């Protein structure tokens, strides 16, 4: 199935395929990158038909890159590491993402890690 991978390191969003047979492992693999292994994921609902999977422990890892995602005009959340945007139906089954790349870019703001000032 089709999904979008948000990469705050590359500051890019790309369309990717998620293997339906090994969905969970494929999500772990897509969210993991150099020195940031992902073995627990969290789903953040962004609307009635989409969610973003992120590293559940991402905020606790050192030197993590972040991105902000605007849920609504008044609600923005900060997420750590890569994010995988997937679609889902009313039976909570994952399906192809249905949001446009342009709409997704308009809701994502990338940030580099903040270094300790001390």
C-alpha positions in Angstrom: 0.0 0.0 0.0 1.1 3.6 -0.6 2.2 5.8 2.3 4.3 9.0 2.8 7.6 9.0 4.7 8.4 12.3 6.4 12.2 12.6 6.9 13.2 15.5 9.1 16.9 14.8 8.5 16.6 15.1 4.7 13.7 17.6 5.1 11.7 15.7 2.6 8.5 13.7 2.1 8.5 10.8 -0.2 5.8 8.3 -1.4 6.8 4.8 -0.3 5.3 1.3 -0.5 4.4 -0.5 2.7 4.4 -4.3 2.4 1.0 -5.6 3.4 2.2 -9.1 4.4 4.8 -7.8 6.9 3.3 -4.4 7.7 4.6 -4.0 11.3 8.2 -4.9 10.5 8.1 -2.8 7.3 7.0 0.2 9.4 9.8 -0.3 11.9 12.3 -0.5 9.0 11.0 2.6 7.3 11.1 4.6 10.6 14.6 3.4 11.5 17.7 5.1 10.2 21.4 5.5 11.1 21.8 5.3 14.9 18.0 5.4 15.4 16.6 1.9 15.6 12.8 1.8 16.0 11.2 -1.1 17.8 8.1 0.5 19.3 5.7 2.7 17.3 2.9 5.1 18.1 0.0 6.1 15.8 -1.0 9.8 15.9 -4.3 10.4 14.3 -4.3 13.4 12.0 -7.8 13.3 10.5 -10.7 10.8 10.0 -8.7 8.8 7.4 -5.0 9.2 8.2 -2.5 8.7 11.0 1.3 9.1 11.3 3.3 6.3 12.8 6.4 7.5 14.8 9.0 6.1 17.1 7.2 5.8 20.5 10.5 6.4 22.3 11.8 9.1 19.9 11.6 11.9 22.3 13.9 10.0 24.7 16.7 9.4 22.2 19.7 11.8 22.0 20.4 13.9 18.9 16.9 13.3 17.5 15.6 15.3 14.6 12.0 16.6 14.9 9.2 17.9 12.8 6.0 19.7 13.7 2.7 18.7 12.2 -0.3 20.9 12.0 -3.4 18.8 12.9 -5.8 21.8 12.7 -5.3 25.6 12.4 -4.9 25.8 16.2 -3.3 22.4 17.0 0.3 21.6 16.1 2.2 18.6 17.5 6.0 18.0 17.6 7.1 14.5 16.6 10.6 13.0 16.8 12.4 11.1 14.0 10.8 9.9 10.8 7.0 9.7 10.4 5.0 7.4 8.2 1.6 8.8 7.0 -0.8 6.0 6.2 -4.5 5.9 5.4 -7.1 3.7 7.2 -10.7 2.9 6.7 -13.6 2.7 9.2 -12.7 -0.9 10.1 -9.2 0.5 11.2 -7.5 -1.3 8.4 -4.5 0.3 6.7 -5.2 1.5 3.2 -3.4 3.7 0.6 -2.8 7.2 1.8 -5.4 9.6 0.4 -3.9 13.0 1.2 -2.0 14.9 -1.5 1.7 15.5 -1.2 1.0 19.2 -1.5 -1.5 19.2 1.3 0.9 17.2 3.5 3.8 19.6 2.9 1.6 22.5 3.9 1.1 20.8 7.3 4.8 19.8 8.0 7.5 22.0 9.5 11.0 20.5 10.0 13.3 21.4 12.8 16.8 20.3 13.6 17.7 19.1 17.1 18.3 21.8 19.7 21.7 21.6 21.2 22.1 22.2 25.0 23.2 25.8 25.5 25.2 24.9 28.7 
